[in-house]
Amino acid sequence: MPPHPRTVPGLLAERAAREPERPLFECAGESWRVARAASLAAGQAGALAAAGIACGERVAIFSGNRPEFMRVFLGCAWLGAVAVPVNVACRGPQLQYYLANSGARLLCVERALLAELAQVDPAAVTLEAVWVMDAGAVSDAAPDVSCAGPHWAARTVAMPAPASPVAPAPLAPGDTVAILYTSGTTGPSKGVCCPHAQLIAWGEHTARLLGVTRDDVLCTTLPLFHVNALNGFFQALSSGARQVVEARFSVSAFWPTMARHGATVGYLLGAMVPMLLARGASADERGHRLRIALAPGVPPALHERFRERTGVVLLEGYGSTETNFVIAARPGEGAEGTMGVLQPGFSARVADAHDVELPAGEAGELLLRADAPFAFATGYWGMPQQTVEAWRNLWFHTGDRVVRDAEGRFRFVDRLKDAIRRRGENVSSYEVEQVLLSHPSIAAAAVFPVRSELAEDEVMVAIVPESGAVIDPVELVRFCETRLPHFAVPRYVDRVDELPRTENGKVRKVVLRERGVGAATWDREAAGVVVARRR
């Protein structure tokens, strides 16, 4: 591809000039060719500008997978505004935190999620207007607006159609295009500042590792508010392929969906593969064109079993919202069963607590660096101290403990960070603990991961009740259900007299993790208590 400014508008304009009628994006029955995508970006930028949104200002997007999501995202990129995708599972305090921390002036929301605004304190956020993405005419939105509460109802309208197009903003590769929130560890979730060049590099590197060509159909069931599905759009844009976005993942519908779209490249997360394999073998597992799937975090023992049953090769690798696709285990290169080997364009170091590099075979923290400018995130929004700590000595500190062998293969050991990975979602133990501590019967709580029987983690909590209080685990789940994303509600609950602590009073979660699930532990799933997946 000829050189371009390494910005999203620059890449869109370059592709539209070369192949305007090339199919690019499909979602919910709507299809865009490249020229149409560029036109929609310019027109949506015009609508944002007409509403008073300026370059650098933040626009929150609270929506599932729908074409309007990408329309707003690309419109922000074209205008130079910053898109802030918000996980649709967010509720109450977490939603308010994202809106307040980002300083968003405008929220673009899916109609079904409008009621969640009723829990957001207007005085705590800078939000000035709310656009309902799928409202149709303003009159159609009116019956639903009241559910957001009187304050937000007065500021809510249907999202305007694309307006007169505006010229792309004069942007640089390092300008922020999106703030993507990732799990907090010892504090609230952090907003990762993703520059234009990082998203483009994500797409280019991932497309190369997957072997994407212009004839491929990339089909994802993962949410656009995470970097994985967004990455897929830039894989398609940079390579000439087409991305198809489905509403959500379904075990029973996965293979028919792949077949219906003629998908050749798919996207899975660690827990999805055991779910698909747990379903009885059927003919639809072979009635598709899928040849490879990006599938980080899949247990190594399942790779060959999945390939034998479905014919699909799984690509293992390592990346994070802050970094890129830096480590990969490409099929046939001898790194199977590991995270993989370092990819061209990046540097990696396994280091001790003082950032000194450790010899092969010794476990330490994984530190990463990119050769190309702005191929990594630039920091955490509004958190200079955390940014300096994470990027100290000009290396990004992942918080993951790994081992590199003599052949350069990396193996994951555990997390140094106090974070939990459940069903492809990052859970901040801090945020779960804050909700639990707001319960009147809880004196202290510690949230930590335990291994799941599928893959990744389950959320467990050790609780110290207030003196004389009796805690009903079912009532506790219902308490959390309205205040947390469904995937963050604890599965396991232990009642303890006290939490193990250091001399400085910090909870020793390593002791709790090692103790794990015991005979007295209450298990939500064993008790048959279901957490609603609210939208």
Protein Blocks (a to p, Z undefined) as FASTA:
>chain_A
ZZdehiaklmmmmmmmmmmmlcfbdcehiacdfklmmmmmmmmmmmmmmnopaehiacdd
dddddfklmmmmmmmmmnopacddddfkbghjlmmmmmmmnopabdcddfklmmmmmmpc
fklpccfbdcdfklopmklmmmmmmmnojklmmmgccddddddddddddddfklcfbdcd
dddfklccddddddfklmmmmmmmmmmmnopafkbccddfbdfkbmklmmmmmmmmmnop
acdddfbdcfklmmmmmmmnopabdcddfklmmmmmmpccdfklmmccbfbdcdehiafk
lmmmmmmmnopacddddddfklccfbccdehilpghiabjcdehiacddddfkopacdeh
iacddddddfbghkbcfbdehilklmmmmmgghiacehpacdddfkopacdfbdfbdcdd
eehiacdfklmmmmmmmpmkbfbdcddddddfkbgcdddddddddehiacdfklmmmmmm
mmccfklpcfbdcddfbdcddfkopacfklmmmnmpafklccfklnopacdddZZ
